[in-house]
Amino acid sequence: MAFNRDIVANLVFPPMTQTPSAKDCMFYALSVGFGQDPKDKRALPFVYERDQIVAPTMAAVLCTPGHWVADPELGIDADSVLHGEQSVRFHRLIPIGEPLTGHSRIVNVWDKGAGKGAVVELECQVSDEAGELLWTVNRTAYLRGEGGYGGAVQPKGAPWVLPDRGPDVVCDIATTGQQALFYRLNGDYNAVHADPDVAAAVGFSQPILHGLCTYGIAGCALMRTVCEFDATSVSALSVRFSAPAFPGDTIRTEIWKEGDRALFKCSAVERDVQIITNGTLEFAQGARA
């Protein structure tokens, strides 16, 4: 079955309600690199119940439609879909033990051209029981091989350019061979992250790390360095995924501090492959690098 563009463009998602527990939030933080240094007390609130704080990037996994591309009516080869871009804009800290509801919609479907792919942009706004907006997620799915149908072309955004100097901060976070198996327990059970046969069928030498796991690890590196583990200092965090990470990679985040924001990119050290580009952290008003 071919990619059904009309159905995708007009998808209606039911509201998704979740109540993140303290254990859920600690597990998420552990799965993206918090707590690796048992002597670093600054990270302890993210992985320990006393004075607990939720890692900001957990917003990307709460109350979303999940692996929606797997719906057979859409005609999408779900195993070959790649995560394109990801951003979260924060309005409040993530509460623990409260029902939260996400309202998702398809914002755009872009045609990248013949022999390339299609890009689907999804937005999810998450509110508390009182209806107060807590955060907004935007993410894109890159559908390989589905372009060239004459659809709208994605407009070019403002150029992302790094300063002409070396990074101000470099942070390495090691992953393990089990990283994707742990991370998938946050709710993303796509087999390409666990099953070597499924990964090989779509062109990977091994199961790949979830894009949102890489996003969370970058977030951990930023919290550890330019944010001093202060979750209130983050206003927005956006990235573009340029290549998959593999479980076992050491993920290096190189950071440039630029006033009210920080620019960053990530690479897989052992393979010398850039995996995240266009990384931008916007600091909350009053917070500076």
Secondary structure as GFF3:
##gff-version 3
##sequence-region A 1 289
A	DSSP	alpha_helix	5	9	.	.	.	ID=ss1
A	DSSP	beta_strand	16	18	.	.	.	ID=ss2
A	DSSP	alpha_helix	22	31	.	.	.	ID=ss3
A	DSSP	three_ten_helix	41	43	.	.	.	ID=ss4
A	DSSP	alpha_helix	44	47	.	.	.	ID=ss5
A	DSSP	three_ten_helix	56	60	.	.	.	ID=ss6
A	DSSP	three_ten_helix	68	70	.	.	.	ID=ss7
A	DSSP	three_ten_helix	72	74	.	.	.	ID=ss8
A	DSSP	three_ten_helix	78	80	.	.	.	ID=ss9
A	DSSP	beta_strand	82	90	.	.	.	ID=ss10
A	DSSP	beta_strand	100	111	.	.	.	ID=ss11
A	DSSP	beta_strand	117	127	.	.	.	ID=ss12
A	DSSP	beta_strand	133	144	.	.	.	ID=ss13
A	DSSP	beta_strand	169	174	.	.	.	ID=ss14
A	DSSP	alpha_helix	179	183	.	.	.	ID=ss15
A	DSSP	three_ten_helix	184	186	.	.	.	ID=ss16
A	DSSP	three_ten_helix	191	193	.	.	.	ID=ss17
A	DSSP	alpha_helix	196	201	.	.	.	ID=ss18
A	DSSP	alpha_helix	211	225	.	.	.	ID=ss19
A	DSSP	three_ten_helix	231	233	.	.	.	ID=ss20
A	DSSP	beta_strand	234	241	.	.	.	ID=ss21
A	DSSP	beta_strand	250	258	.	.	.	ID=ss22
A	DSSP	beta_strand	261	268	.	.	.	ID=ss23
A	DSSP	beta_strand	273	283	.	.	.	ID=ss24
###
